[in-house]
Amino acid sequence: MEECKTKSIIITRPEHDASIAEKMVLSKGYIPLVSPMMEVLLRSSGWPELQKILLHNPKAFLITSANGVRALSEFCDRRDIPIVAVGESSASEAKKNGFINVASAEGNVEDLAQLICDNSEIYNGLLVHISGTITAGDLQETLRNHGFVVEKIVLYEAKAIHKFSEAAQKSILQGNVNGVLFYSPRTVDIFLECLRKEGNMQALENATAYCLSPAVADRVRAITWKHIYAAPHPTQNSLLALLE
């Protein structure tokens, strides 16, 4: 009789962002294996700059990840300043943290910039991008090129984790991984580095790579997969809908 293998999906998000994905993966009949590729650390060095910025009553905070919301919430007591978030996850996190005026671009950084440009009469003033040390795209430059006043404050760092979780590592070695959820090109790079370091570059050739965007999908093609799927929209719901 053929051995029945456990169906599992590796989730590469940081632990505090993985809970929704875990529930969705479980509802699809898979075992979720959380293996964060990054650890988010607050950077208090940005606090003095933020305090100075607040004296000028910014028109809005621009948020490109849920980590930005959490960092801002730690360093800023004001909840009256509008939040313009890149997507559903960061917008939801902003509301959860008590911000009362939250808009979402429901997409990527380019969509966020377009939302600002389309509503220039609302955002005609100082805009503040709450950023990590590494970002995808240059939101500040893009908006400045369109005549907006934008400052960037770095409040967190996404530090690479150079090893798989114990459960994910075991599943990879046993060939029990059905798929991996990837949320960013950098996450893919760290994940592949872990595979390379352990000499397992062919370990996932029967697994599927589920990617948040075409840019992420391009990066995973560095190794062989059974299938590579890119979400039609850069949102977690769209990504999780790809699961078979």
C-alpha angles and dihedrals in degrees: 000000000000113000113250108233124210113252110228140171122203114221112204098191123113111271096255091054098043103074097088092046090049092055093046093048090050091050089055091058098259131118109243116225112192112209109163116208092195139040117209117224127184118237111213090186088084094056098087091050091049091052090053091048092052090060087067094054101234119223092228147343113240111217123194099175141018086248088065091056093050092048092047091049090054095051103032128057096189116101098170096080110097120251122216106194130194095227151345097289095053092042091051091049090051092053090046089055093053104261107150102198111052129162126181130208088201092215141046137316092284090054090050091053090048092051090054092047092048090053100040092141089062097042098041098131142046113342122190123205110207102210147177124229090263121041138176108241128348107273093172094056093043093055094041088055087058092052101263125138106236132171125187123214121188110217103158145029127216102213118199119247107212099201140056123247113263093252094049092046092052092048092049092051092048093048092240099128114115095179150342127227112221123190105178142014090247091055089053092050093052092045092051090046089057091050091048093049091054095043093243102123092133095043095100102043089116094046131086125240112218109198133193093219143002088260090059091045091053090056096051091057087082086091135032120271133175089234136356118205128183120202113247088228126031095244131110092239090054091048095049091048087067092068112111 
